[in-house]
Amino acid sequence: MVTINVAVLLAVIVIIRLRRRTQARSRFDEKMTVLIVLALGILLAPTPVGEGIADVLGQLTTGATQAAR
């Protein structure tokens, strides 16, 4: 049996949708892309990869805040 990771499948769909030209997108296409990206974020958030990304982003924002002071 072949299993497909839903997060990987959504990531591929996002990449394919974002490669299209901006002028060729309708409002529905843009809304659908946003929903797919949100679903991908929800799937990645509880995983070790998602936690790693959140940690890196947290360190970047902390560094930027401290640099601005």
Secondary structure, DSSP 8 states (H G I E B T S, - for coil): -----HHHHHHHHHHHHHTS-GGG--HHHHHHHHHHHHHHHHHHTTSHHHHHHHHHHHHHHHHHHHHH-
